[in-house]
Amino acid sequence: MAAYTERTFGGVDIVVNNAGVMLDPPGSRAQDVKRDVLVATFEVKVYGAIGLCHAFVPGMLRRRFGRIVNVSSGMAQLSAMHTS
């Protein structure tokens, strides 16, 4: 996608990282979330965002302009985690 946008449009100026998943059941307690669920969640929320940056930031640097916007939802708030 990064190569296509470079060729077709001259690149992108803004990347919005807004990927998220909720793989554990609603209302799950933080201490009960299984390791495989945490790994899968990190793959989307962390590695996905970093992967987009790795793909698009080099073009932004070449053009000497660009912005990365990281968006979060209410689900990412620590206050939404159940600990009891």
PyMOL Python script that loads the backbone (N, CA, C, O; Angstrom):
from pymol import cmd

cmd.read_pdbstr("""\
ATOM      1  N   MET A   1       0.826  -1.186   0.000  1.00  0.00           N
ATOM      2  CA  MET A   1       0.000   0.000   0.000  1.00  0.00           C
ATOM      3  C   MET A   1       0.872   1.252   0.000  1.00  0.00           C
ATOM      4  O   MET A   1       0.565   2.221  -0.694  1.00  0.00           O
ATOM      5  N   ALA A   2       1.952   1.238   0.770  1.00  0.00           N
ATOM      6  CA  ALA A   2       2.829   2.410   0.815  1.00  0.00           C
ATOM      7  C   ALA A   2       3.443   2.670  -0.557  1.00  0.00           C
ATOM      8  O   ALA A   2       3.477   3.814  -1.009  1.00  0.00           O
ATOM      9  N   ALA A   3       3.925   1.632  -1.221  1.00  0.00           N
ATOM     10  CA  ALA A   3       4.516   1.800  -2.548  1.00  0.00           C
ATOM     11  C   ALA A   3       3.474   2.283  -3.550  1.00  0.00           C
ATOM     12  O   ALA A   3       3.766   3.137  -4.388  1.00  0.00           O
ATOM     13  N   TYR A   4       2.271   1.745  -3.468  1.00  0.00           N
ATOM     14  CA  TYR A   4       1.192   2.172  -4.371  1.00  0.00           C
ATOM     15  C   TYR A   4       0.863   3.646  -4.172  1.00  0.00           C
ATOM     16  O   TYR A   4       0.745   4.383  -5.150  1.00  0.00           O
ATOM     17  N   THR A   5       0.714   4.088  -2.935  1.00  0.00           N
ATOM     18  CA  THR A   5       0.379   5.492  -2.693  1.00  0.00           C
ATOM     19  C   THR A   5       1.522   6.415  -3.104  1.00  0.00           C
ATOM     20  O   THR A   5       1.286   7.534  -3.558  1.00  0.00           O
ATOM     21  N   GLU A   6       2.760   5.948  -2.946  1.00  0.00           N
ATOM     22  CA  GLU A   6       3.900   6.747  -3.413  1.00  0.00           C
ATOM     23  C   GLU A   6       3.823   6.932  -4.927  1.00  0.00           C
ATOM     24  O   GLU A   6       3.947   8.049  -5.428  1.00  0.00           O
ATOM     25  N   ARG A   7       3.618   5.828  -5.653  1.00  0.00           N
ATOM     26  CA  ARG A   7       3.567   5.883  -7.121  1.00  0.00           C
ATOM     27  C   ARG A   7       2.363   6.671  -7.626  1.00  0.00           C
ATOM     28  O   ARG A   7       2.487   7.492  -8.535  1.00  0.00           O
ATOM     29  N   THR A   8       1.212   6.420  -7.038  1.00  0.00           N
ATOM     30  CA  THR A   8      -0.035   6.966  -7.554  1.00  0.00           C
ATOM     31  C   THR A   8      -0.311   8.390  -7.087  1.00  0.00           C
ATOM     32  O   THR A   8      -0.766   9.225  -7.869  1.00  0.00           O
ATOM     33  N   PHE A   9      -0.039   8.666  -5.822  1.00  0.00           N
ATOM     34  CA  PHE A   9      -0.417   9.956  -5.243  1.00  0.00           C
ATOM     35  C   PHE A   9       0.768  10.767  -4.726  1.00  0.00           C
ATOM     36  O   PHE A   9       0.586  11.883  -4.240  1.00  0.00           O
ATOM     37  N   GLY A  10       1.963  10.226  -4.823  1.00  0.00           N
ATOM     38  CA  GLY A  10       3.126  10.922  -4.288  1.00  0.00           C
ATOM     39  C   GLY A  10       3.323  10.709  -2.799  1.00  0.00           C
ATOM     40  O   GLY A  10       4.138  11.393  -2.180  1.00  0.00           O
ATOM     41  N   GLY A  11       2.588   9.769  -2.212  1.00  0.00           N
ATOM     42  CA  GLY A  11       2.732   9.446  -0.790  1.00  0.00           C
ATOM     43  C   GLY A  11       1.538   9.902   0.024  1.00  0.00           C
ATOM     44  O   GLY A  11       0.527  10.346  -0.520  1.00  0.00           O
ATOM     45  N   VAL A  12       1.667   9.787   1.310  1.00  0.00           N
ATOM     46  CA  VAL A  12       0.621  10.233   2.233  1.00  0.00           C
ATOM     47  C   VAL A  12       1.229  11.237   3.209  1.00  0.00           C
ATOM     48  O   VAL A  12       2.418  11.184   3.525  1.00  0.00           O
ATOM     49  N   ASP A  13       0.395  12.140   3.669  1.00  0.00           N
ATOM     50  CA  ASP A  13       0.836  13.134   4.645  1.00  0.00           C
ATOM     51  C   ASP A  13       0.441  12.756   6.064  1.00  0.00           C
ATOM     52  O   ASP A  13       1.078  13.183   7.026  1.00  0.00           O
ATOM     53  N   ILE A  14      -0.617  11.950   6.194  1.00  0.00           N
ATOM     54  CA  ILE A  14      -1.136  11.603   7.521  1.00  0.00           C
ATOM     55  C   ILE A  14      -1.425  10.106   7.585  1.00  0.00           C
ATOM     56  O   ILE A  14      -2.062   9.546   6.694  1.00  0.00           O
ATOM     57  N   VAL A  15      -0.951   9.477   8.640  1.00  0.00           N
ATOM     58  CA  VAL A  15      -1.303   8.092   8.934  1.00  0.00           C
ATOM     59  C   VAL A  15      -2.074   8.110  10.248  1.00  0.00           C
ATOM     60  O   VAL A  15      -1.588   8.628  11.254  1.00  0.00           O
ATOM     61  N   VAL A  16      -3.274   7.545  10.234  1.00  0.00           N
ATOM     62  CA  VAL A  16      -4.088   7.460  11.445  1.00  0.00           C
ATOM     63  C   VAL A  16      -4.097   6.010  11.900  1.00  0.00           C
ATOM     64  O   VAL A  16      -4.648   5.139  11.226  1.00  0.00           O
ATOM     65  N   ASN A  17      -3.482   5.759  13.049  1.00  0.00           N
ATOM     66  CA  ASN A  17      -3.487   4.423  13.651  1.00  0.00           C
ATOM     67  C   ASN A  17      -4.727   4.324  14.521  1.00  0.00           C
ATOM     68  O   ASN A  17      -4.821   4.971  15.563  1.00  0.00           O
ATOM     69  N   ASN A  18      -5.679   3.505  14.082  1.00  0.00           N
ATOM     70  CA  ASN A  18      -6.928   3.363  14.814  1.00  0.00           C
ATOM     71  C   ASN A  18      -7.362   1.901  14.834  1.00  0.00           C
ATOM     72  O   ASN A  18      -8.557   1.607  14.816  1.00  0.00           O
ATOM     73  N   ALA A  19      -6.407   0.996  14.871  1.00  0.00           N
ATOM     74  CA  ALA A  19      -6.736  -0.427  14.887  1.00  0.00           C
ATOM     75  C   ALA A  19      -6.982  -0.882  16.311  1.00  0.00           C
ATOM     76  O   ALA A  19      -6.288  -0.464  17.238  1.00  0.00           O
ATOM     77  N   GLY A  20      -7.950  -1.720  16.475  1.00  0.00           N
ATOM     78  CA  GLY A  20      -8.205  -2.250  17.799  1.00  0.00           C
ATOM     79  C   GLY A  20      -9.034  -3.518  17.728  1.00  0.00           C
ATOM     80  O   GLY A  20      -9.791  -3.740  16.783  1.00  0.00           O
ATOM     81  N   VAL A  21      -8.878  -4.318  18.722  1.00  0.00           N
ATOM     82  CA  VAL A  21      -9.667  -5.533  18.856  1.00  0.00           C
ATOM     83  C   VAL A  21      -9.985  -5.728  20.331  1.00  0.00           C
ATOM     84  O   VAL A  21      -9.279  -5.231  21.208  1.00  0.00           O
ATOM     85  N   MET A  22     -11.035  -6.442  20.577  1.00  0.00           N
ATOM     86  CA  MET A  22     -11.355  -6.844  21.948  1.00  0.00           C
ATOM     87  C   MET A  22     -11.600  -8.341  21.902  1.00  0.00           C
ATOM     88  O   MET A  22     -12.715  -8.796  21.645  1.00  0.00           O
ATOM     89  N   LEU A  23     -10.551  -9.093  22.154  1.00  0.00           N
ATOM     90  CA  LEU A  23     -10.618 -10.541  22.007  1.00  0.00           C
ATOM     91  C   LEU A  23     -11.082 -11.250  23.270  1.00  0.00           C
ATOM     92  O   LEU A  23     -11.560 -12.383  23.212  1.00  0.00           O
ATOM     93  N   ASP A  24     -10.941 -10.582  24.416  1.00  0.00           N
ATOM     94  CA  ASP A  24     -11.433 -11.175  25.649  1.00  0.00           C
ATOM     95  C   ASP A  24     -12.905 -10.807  25.806  1.00  0.00           C
ATOM     96  O   ASP A  24     -13.322  -9.751  25.329  1.00  0.00           O
ATOM     97  N   PRO A  25     -13.692 -11.640  26.455  1.00  0.00           N
ATOM     98  CA  PRO A  25     -15.122 -11.372  26.586  1.00  0.00           C
ATOM     99  C   PRO A  25     -15.390 -10.076  27.349  1.00  0.00           C
ATOM    100  O   PRO A  25     -14.657  -9.751  28.283  1.00  0.00           O
ATOM    101  N   PRO A  26     -16.433  -9.328  26.962  1.00  0.00           N
ATOM    102  CA  PRO A  26     -16.785  -8.108  27.695  1.00  0.00           C
ATOM    103  C   PRO A  26     -16.973  -8.406  29.178  1.00  0.00           C
ATOM    104  O   PRO A  26     -17.570  -9.415  29.552  1.00  0.00           O
ATOM    105  N   GLY A  27     -16.455  -7.515  30.010  1.00  0.00           N
ATOM    106  CA  GLY A  27     -16.571  -7.695  31.448  1.00  0.00           C
ATOM    107  C   GLY A  27     -15.495  -8.577  32.051  1.00  0.00           C
ATOM    108  O   GLY A  27     -15.512  -8.829  33.256  1.00  0.00           O
ATOM    109  N   SER A  28     -14.550  -9.057  31.232  1.00  0.00           N
ATOM    110  CA  SER A  28     -13.469  -9.894  31.752  1.00  0.00           C
ATOM    111  C   SER A  28     -12.633  -9.112  32.750  1.00  0.00           C
ATOM    112  O   SER A  28     -12.435  -7.905  32.610  1.00  0.00           O
ATOM    113  N   ARG A  29     -12.151  -9.816  33.748  1.00  0.00           N
ATOM    114  CA  ARG A  29     -11.251  -9.181  34.715  1.00  0.00           C
ATOM    115  C   ARG A  29      -9.843  -9.167  34.128  1.00  0.00           C
ATOM    116  O   ARG A  29      -9.415 -10.130  33.492  1.00  0.00           O
ATOM    117  N   ALA A  30      -9.133  -8.071  34.347  1.00  0.00           N
ATOM    118  CA  ALA A  30      -7.782  -7.910  33.779  1.00  0.00           C
ATOM    119  C   ALA A  30      -6.880  -9.075  34.156  1.00  0.00           C
ATOM    120  O   ALA A  30      -6.112  -9.554  33.322  1.00  0.00           O
ATOM    121  N   GLN A  31      -6.959  -9.532  35.381  1.00  0.00           N
ATOM    122  CA  GLN A  31      -6.065 -10.605  35.842  1.00  0.00           C
ATOM    123  C   GLN A  31      -6.433 -11.973  35.266  1.00  0.00           C
ATOM    124  O   GLN A  31      -5.674 -12.928  35.429  1.00  0.00           O
ATOM    125  N   ASP A  32      -7.577 -12.083  34.598  1.00  0.00           N
ATOM    126  CA  ASP A  32      -7.996 -13.359  34.029  1.00  0.00           C
ATOM    127  C   ASP A  32      -7.736 -13.482  32.528  1.00  0.00           C
ATOM    128  O   ASP A  32      -7.993 -14.535  31.945  1.00  0.00           O
ATOM    129  N   VAL A  33      -7.236 -12.434  31.903  1.00  0.00           N
ATOM    130  CA  VAL A  33      -6.992 -12.471  30.458  1.00  0.00           C
ATOM    131  C   VAL A  33      -5.823 -13.418  30.174  1.00  0.00           C
ATOM    132  O   VAL A  33      -4.754 -13.309  30.775  1.00  0.00           O
ATOM    133  N   LYS A  34      -6.048 -14.330  29.263  1.00  0.00           N
ATOM    134  CA  LYS A  34      -5.044 -15.349  28.933  1.00  0.00           C
ATOM    135  C   LYS A  34      -3.915 -14.761  28.080  1.00  0.00           C
ATOM    136  O   LYS A  34      -4.098 -13.789  27.346  1.00  0.00           O
ATOM    137  N   ARG A  35      -2.746 -15.386  28.205  1.00  0.00           N
ATOM    138  CA  ARG A  35      -1.554 -14.906  27.499  1.00  0.00           C
ATOM    139  C   ARG A  35      -1.761 -14.851  25.985  1.00  0.00           C
ATOM    140  O   ARG A  35      -1.362 -13.875  25.351  1.00  0.00           O
ATOM    141  N   ASP A  36      -2.378 -15.878  25.395  1.00  0.00           N
ATOM    142  CA  ASP A  36      -2.569 -15.888  23.944  1.00  0.00           C
ATOM    143  C   ASP A  36      -3.473 -14.755  23.483  1.00  0.00           C
ATOM    144  O   ASP A  36      -3.308 -14.234  22.379  1.00  0.00           O
ATOM    145  N   VAL A  37      -4.429 -14.371  24.326  1.00  0.00           N
ATOM    146  CA  VAL A  37      -5.303 -13.242  23.999  1.00  0.00           C
ATOM    147  C   VAL A  37      -4.500 -11.939  24.048  1.00  0.00           C
ATOM    148  O   VAL A  37      -4.680 -11.067  23.198  1.00  0.00           O
ATOM    149  N   LEU A  38      -3.621 -11.808  25.035  1.00  0.00           N
ATOM    150  CA  LEU A  38      -2.766 -10.620  25.118  1.00  0.00           C
ATOM    151  C   LEU A  38      -1.836 -10.528  23.918  1.00  0.00           C
ATOM    152  O   LEU A  38      -1.658  -9.447  23.355  1.00  0.00           O
ATOM    153  N   VAL A  39      -1.246 -11.642  23.523  1.00  0.00           N
ATOM    154  CA  VAL A  39      -0.331 -11.657  22.372  1.00  0.00           C
ATOM    155  C   VAL A  39      -1.084 -11.246  21.110  1.00  0.00           C
ATOM    156  O   VAL A  39      -0.603 -10.402  20.354  1.00  0.00           O
ATOM    157  N   ALA A  40      -2.242 -11.823  20.874  1.00  0.00           N
ATOM    158  CA  ALA A  40      -3.028 -11.487  19.680  1.00  0.00           C
ATOM    159  C   ALA A  40      -3.452 -10.018  19.699  1.00  0.00           C
ATOM    160  O   ALA A  40      -3.457  -9.361  18.658  1.00  0.00           O
ATOM    161  N   THR A  41      -3.800  -9.509  20.856  1.00  0.00           N
ATOM    162  CA  THR A  41      -4.186  -8.102  20.997  1.00  0.00           C
ATOM    163  C   THR A  41      -3.005  -7.185  20.686  1.00  0.00           C
ATOM    164  O   THR A  41      -3.161  -6.197  19.969  1.00  0.00           O
ATOM    165  N   PHE A  42      -1.822  -7.507  21.222  1.00  0.00           N
ATOM    166  CA  PHE A  42      -0.622  -6.718  20.947  1.00  0.00           C
ATOM    167  C   PHE A  42      -0.277  -6.733  19.467  1.00  0.00           C
ATOM    168  O   PHE A  42       0.163  -5.722  18.920  1.00  0.00           O
ATOM    169  N   GLU A  43      -0.475  -7.880  18.812  1.00  0.00           N
ATOM    170  CA  GLU A  43      -0.163  -7.965  17.388  1.00  0.00           C
ATOM    171  C   GLU A  43      -0.962  -6.945  16.587  1.00  0.00           C
ATOM    172  O   GLU A  43      -0.438  -6.350  15.646  1.00  0.00           O
ATOM    173  N   VAL A  44      -2.208  -6.741  16.945  1.00  0.00           N
ATOM    174  CA  VAL A  44      -3.035  -5.769  16.237  1.00  0.00           C
ATOM    175  C   VAL A  44      -2.722  -4.346  16.693  1.00  0.00           C
ATOM    176  O   VAL A  44      -2.412  -3.481  15.875  1.00  0.00           O
ATOM    177  N   LYS A  45      -2.804  -4.111  17.991  1.00  0.00           N
ATOM    178  CA  LYS A  45      -2.734  -2.746  18.509  1.00  0.00           C
ATOM    179  C   LYS A  45      -1.333  -2.146  18.503  1.00  0.00           C
ATOM    180  O   LYS A  45      -1.187  -0.943  18.288  1.00  0.00           O
ATOM    181  N   VAL A  46      -0.316  -2.941  18.730  1.00  0.00           N
ATOM    182  CA  VAL A  46       1.048  -2.418  18.800  1.00  0.00           C
ATOM    183  C   VAL A  46       1.784  -2.672  17.490  1.00  0.00           C
ATOM    184  O   VAL A  46       2.240  -1.735  16.834  1.00  0.00           O
ATOM    185  N   TYR A  47       1.898  -3.936  17.113  1.00  0.00           N
ATOM    186  CA  TYR A  47       2.664  -4.259  15.916  1.00  0.00           C
ATOM    187  C   TYR A  47       2.004  -3.714  14.648  1.00  0.00           C
ATOM    188  O   TYR A  47       2.698  -3.351  13.698  1.00  0.00           O
ATOM    189  N   GLY A  48       0.687  -3.656  14.627  1.00  0.00           N
ATOM    190  CA  GLY A  48      -0.006  -3.075  13.473  1.00  0.00           C
ATOM    191  C   GLY A  48       0.316  -1.603  13.306  1.00  0.00           C
ATOM    192  O   GLY A  48       0.599  -1.143  12.200  1.00  0.00           O
ATOM    193  N   ALA A  49       0.272  -0.864  14.406  1.00  0.00           N
ATOM    194  CA  ALA A  49       0.585   0.567  14.360  1.00  0.00           C
ATOM    195  C   ALA A  49       2.043   0.801  13.973  1.00  0.00           C
ATOM    196  O   ALA A  49       2.337   1.668  13.150  1.00  0.00           O
ATOM    197  N   ILE A  50       2.946   0.037  14.559  1.00  0.00           N
ATOM    198  CA  ILE A  50       4.369   0.173  14.232  1.00  0.00           C
ATOM    199  C   ILE A  50       4.616  -0.203  12.769  1.00  0.00           C
ATOM    200  O   ILE A  50       5.407   0.447  12.087  1.00  0.00           O
ATOM    201  N   GLY A  51       3.950  -1.237  12.294  1.00  0.00           N
ATOM    202  CA  GLY A  51       4.105  -1.649  10.897  1.00  0.00           C
ATOM    203  C   GLY A  51       3.685  -0.545   9.928  1.00  0.00           C
ATOM    204  O   GLY A  51       4.355  -0.310   8.922  1.00  0.00           O
ATOM    205  N   LEU A  52       2.583   0.127  10.230  1.00  0.00           N
ATOM    206  CA  LEU A  52       2.159   1.243   9.380  1.00  0.00           C
ATOM    207  C   LEU A  52       3.190   2.354   9.389  1.00  0.00           C
ATOM    208  O   LEU A  52       3.492   2.934   8.346  1.00  0.00           O
ATOM    209  N   CYS A  53       3.726   2.653  10.549  1.00  0.00           N
ATOM    210  CA  CYS A  53       4.770   3.687  10.635  1.00  0.00           C
ATOM    211  C   CYS A  53       5.989   3.289   9.829  1.00  0.00           C
ATOM    212  O   CYS A  53       6.542   4.111   9.098  1.00  0.00           O
ATOM    213  N   HIS A  54       6.420   2.032   9.950  1.00  0.00           N
ATOM    214  CA  HIS A  54       7.573   1.562   9.182  1.00  0.00           C
ATOM    215  C   HIS A  54       7.323   1.691   7.680  1.00  0.00           C
ATOM    216  O   HIS A  54       8.250   1.975   6.921  1.00  0.00           O
ATOM    217  N   ALA A  55       6.093   1.486   7.251  1.00  0.00           N
ATOM    218  CA  ALA A  55       5.767   1.539   5.831  1.00  0.00           C
ATOM    219  C   ALA A  55       5.692   2.968   5.297  1.00  0.00           C
ATOM    220  O   ALA A  55       6.154   3.237   4.188  1.00  0.00           O
ATOM    221  N   PHE A  56       5.116   3.884   6.073  1.00  0.00           N
ATOM    222  CA  PHE A  56       4.812   5.212   5.544  1.00  0.00           C
ATOM    223  C   PHE A  56       5.755   6.331   5.988  1.00  0.00           C
ATOM    224  O   PHE A  56       5.888   7.326   5.276  1.00  0.00           O
ATOM    225  N   VAL A  57       6.401   6.202   7.120  1.00  0.00           N
ATOM    226  CA  VAL A  57       7.270   7.275   7.610  1.00  0.00           C
ATOM    227  C   VAL A  57       8.461   7.549   6.684  1.00  0.00           C
ATOM    228  O   VAL A  57       8.815   8.715   6.515  1.00  0.00           O
ATOM    229  N   PRO A  58       9.096   6.545   6.080  1.00  0.00           N
ATOM    230  CA  PRO A  58      10.213   6.873   5.179  1.00  0.00           C
ATOM    231  C   PRO A  58       9.827   7.878   4.082  1.00  0.00           C
ATOM    232  O   PRO A  58      10.607   8.780   3.775  1.00  0.00           O
ATOM    233  N   GLY A  59       8.647   7.733   3.495  1.00  0.00           N
ATOM    234  CA  GLY A  59       8.189   8.695   2.488  1.00  0.00           C
ATOM    235  C   GLY A  59       7.961  10.068   3.084  1.00  0.00           C
ATOM    236  O   GLY A  59       8.272  11.081   2.457  1.00  0.00           O
ATOM    237  N   MET A  60       7.418  10.108   4.296  1.00  0.00           N
ATOM    238  CA  MET A  60       7.215  11.391   4.983  1.00  0.00           C
ATOM    239  C   MET A  60       8.553  12.078   5.223  1.00  0.00           C
ATOM    240  O   MET A  60       8.679  13.291   5.052  1.00  0.00           O
ATOM    241  N   LEU A  61       9.541  11.301   5.617  1.00  0.00           N
ATOM    242  CA  LEU A  61      10.869  11.879   5.863  1.00  0.00           C
ATOM    243  C   LEU A  61      11.485  12.396   4.568  1.00  0.00           C
ATOM    244  O   LEU A  61      12.107  13.458   4.559  1.00  0.00           O
ATOM    245  N   ARG A  62      11.319  11.654   3.471  1.00  0.00           N
ATOM    246  CA  ARG A  62      11.852  12.115   2.178  1.00  0.00           C
ATOM    247  C   ARG A  62      11.204  13.432   1.765  1.00  0.00           C
ATOM    248  O   ARG A  62      11.873  14.314   1.227  1.00  0.00           O
ATOM    249  N   ARG A  63       9.896  13.568   2.018  1.00  0.00           N
ATOM    250  CA  ARG A  63       9.174  14.789   1.655  1.00  0.00           C
ATOM    251  C   ARG A  63       9.286  15.872   2.730  1.00  0.00           C
ATOM    252  O   ARG A  63       8.836  17.002   2.543  1.00  0.00           O
ATOM    253  N   ARG A  64       9.892  15.504   3.848  1.00  0.00           N
ATOM    254  CA  ARG A  64      10.077  16.422   4.983  1.00  0.00           C
ATOM    255  C   ARG A  64       8.747  16.943   5.534  1.00  0.00           C
ATOM    256  O   ARG A  64       8.651  18.083   5.991  1.00  0.00           O
ATOM    257  N   PHE A  65       7.723  16.082   5.480  1.00  0.00           N
ATOM    258  CA  PHE A  65       6.427  16.432   6.062  1.00  0.00           C
ATOM    259  C   PHE A  65       5.626  15.162   6.293  1.00  0.00           C
ATOM    260  O   PHE A  65       5.673  14.227   5.494  1.00  0.00           O
ATOM    261  N   GLY A  66       4.902  15.145   7.382  1.00  0.00           N
ATOM    262  CA  GLY A  66       3.985  14.050   7.661  1.00  0.00           C
ATOM    263  C   GLY A  66       3.587  14.043   9.119  1.00  0.00           C
ATOM    264  O   GLY A  66       4.275  14.607   9.971  1.00  0.00           O
ATOM    265  N   ARG A  67       2.481  13.405   9.392  1.00  0.00           N
ATOM    266  CA  ARG A  67       1.976  13.302  10.753  1.00  0.00           C
ATOM    267  C   ARG A  67       1.498  11.884  11.012  1.00  0.00           C
ATOM    268  O   ARG A  67       0.925  11.235  10.137  1.00  0.00           O
ATOM    269  N   ILE A  68       1.743  11.416  12.230  1.00  0.00           N
ATOM    270  CA  ILE A  68       1.198  10.151  12.713  1.00  0.00           C
ATOM    271  C   ILE A  68       0.196  10.496  13.793  1.00  0.00           C
ATOM    272  O   ILE A  68       0.523  11.202  14.747  1.00  0.00           O
ATOM    273  N   VAL A  69      -1.012  10.008  13.651  1.00  0.00           N
ATOM    274  CA  VAL A  69      -2.070  10.262  14.631  1.00  0.00           C
ATOM    275  C   VAL A  69      -2.472   8.916  15.223  1.00  0.00           C
ATOM    276  O   VAL A  69      -2.891   8.012  14.500  1.00  0.00           O
ATOM    277  N   ASN A  70      -2.343   8.789  16.537  1.00  0.00           N
ATOM    278  CA  ASN A  70      -2.751   7.566  17.226  1.00  0.00           C
ATOM    279  C   ASN A  70      -4.075   7.826  17.933  1.00  0.00           C
ATOM    280  O   ASN A  70      -4.186   8.725  18.766  1.00  0.00           O
ATOM    281  N   VAL A  71      -5.067   7.030  17.588  1.00  0.00           N
ATOM    282  CA  VAL A  71      -6.411   7.196  18.124  1.00  0.00           C
ATOM    283  C   VAL A  71      -6.726   6.017  19.034  1.00  0.00           C
ATOM    284  O   VAL A  71      -6.363   4.877  18.743  1.00  0.00           O
ATOM    285  N   SER A  72      -7.391   6.299  20.112  1.00  0.00           N
ATOM    286  CA  SER A  72      -7.792   5.252  21.041  1.00  0.00           C
ATOM    287  C   SER A  72      -9.275   5.384  21.340  1.00  0.00           C
ATOM    288  O   SER A  72      -9.868   6.449  21.164  1.00  0.00           O
ATOM    289  N   SER A  73      -9.853   4.307  21.787  1.00  0.00           N
ATOM    290  CA  SER A  73     -11.264   4.326  22.162  1.00  0.00           C
ATOM    291  C   SER A  73     -11.393   4.221  23.676  1.00  0.00           C
ATOM    292  O   SER A  73     -10.400   4.089  24.392  1.00  0.00           O
ATOM    293  N   GLY A  74     -12.596   4.281  24.136  1.00  0.00           N
ATOM    294  CA  GLY A  74     -12.856   4.126  25.562  1.00  0.00           C
ATOM    295  C   GLY A  74     -12.436   2.767  26.088  1.00  0.00           C
ATOM    296  O   GLY A  74     -12.147   2.621  27.276  1.00  0.00           O
ATOM    297  N   MET A  75     -12.399   1.763  25.207  1.00  0.00           N
ATOM    298  CA  MET A  75     -12.007   0.423  25.629  1.00  0.00           C
ATOM    299  C   MET A  75     -10.559   0.378  26.105  1.00  0.00           C
ATOM    300  O   MET A  75     -10.188  -0.514  26.867  1.00  0.00           O
ATOM    301  N   ALA A  76      -9.740   1.329  25.666  1.00  0.00           N
ATOM    302  CA  ALA A  76      -8.333   1.330  26.040  1.00  0.00           C
ATOM    303  C   ALA A  76      -8.073   2.043  27.365  1.00  0.00           C
ATOM    304  O   ALA A  76      -6.935   2.085  27.834  1.00  0.00           O
ATOM    305  N   GLN A  77      -9.096   2.592  27.957  1.00  0.00           N
ATOM    306  CA  GLN A  77      -8.915   3.297  29.218  1.00  0.00           C
ATOM    307  C   GLN A  77      -8.723   2.311  30.353  1.00  0.00           C
ATOM    308  O   GLN A  77      -9.442   1.318  30.463  1.00  0.00           O
ATOM    309  N   LEU A  78      -7.743   2.598  31.193  1.00  0.00           N
ATOM    310  CA  LEU A  78      -7.510   1.728  32.346  1.00  0.00           C
ATOM    311  C   LEU A  78      -8.728   1.677  33.261  1.00  0.00           C
ATOM    312  O   LEU A  78      -8.977   0.662  33.912  1.00  0.00           O
ATOM    313  N   SER A  79      -9.482   2.761  33.313  1.00  0.00           N
ATOM    314  CA  SER A  79     -10.652   2.794  34.194  1.00  0.00           C
ATOM    315  C   SER A  79     -11.727   1.804  33.741  1.00  0.00           C
ATOM    316  O   SER A  79     -12.613   1.455  34.521  1.00  0.00           O
ATOM    317  N   ALA A  80     -11.654   1.350  32.485  1.00  0.00           N
ATOM    318  CA  ALA A  80     -12.638   0.387  31.967  1.00  0.00           C
ATOM    319  C   ALA A  80     -12.295  -1.051  32.368  1.00  0.00           C
ATOM    320  O   ALA A  80     -13.112  -1.951  32.176  1.00  0.00           O
ATOM    321  N   MET A  81     -11.095  -1.280  32.923  1.00  0.00           N
ATOM    322  CA  MET A  81     -10.682  -2.631  33.291  1.00  0.00           C
ATOM    323  C   MET A  81     -11.320  -3.014  34.615  1.00  0.00           C
ATOM    324  O   MET A  81     -11.365  -2.226  35.560  1.00  0.00           O
ATOM    325  N   HIS A  82     -11.808  -4.232  34.656  1.00  0.00           N
ATOM    326  CA  HIS A  82     -12.392  -4.755  35.894  1.00  0.00           C
ATOM    327  C   HIS A  82     -11.298  -5.497  36.656  1.00  0.00           C
ATOM    328  O   HIS A  82     -10.652  -6.387  36.102  1.00  0.00           O
ATOM    329  N   THR A  83     -11.091  -5.149  37.887  1.00  0.00           N
ATOM    330  CA  THR A  83     -10.026  -5.801  38.672  1.00  0.00           C
ATOM    331  C   THR A  83     -10.581  -6.584  39.845  1.00  0.00           C
ATOM    332  O   THR A  83      -9.810  -7.189  40.590  1.00  0.00           O
ATOM    333  N   SER A  84     -11.864  -6.593  40.030  1.00  0.00           N
ATOM    334  CA  SER A  84     -12.403  -7.340  41.179  1.00  0.00           C
ATOM    335  C   SER A  84     -13.131  -8.587  40.741  1.00  0.00           C
ATOM    336  O   SER A  84     -13.644  -9.329  41.579  1.00  0.00           O
TER     337      SER A  84
END
""", "prot")
cmd.dss("prot")
cmd.show_as("cartoon", "prot")
cmd.util.cbc("prot")
cmd.orient("prot")
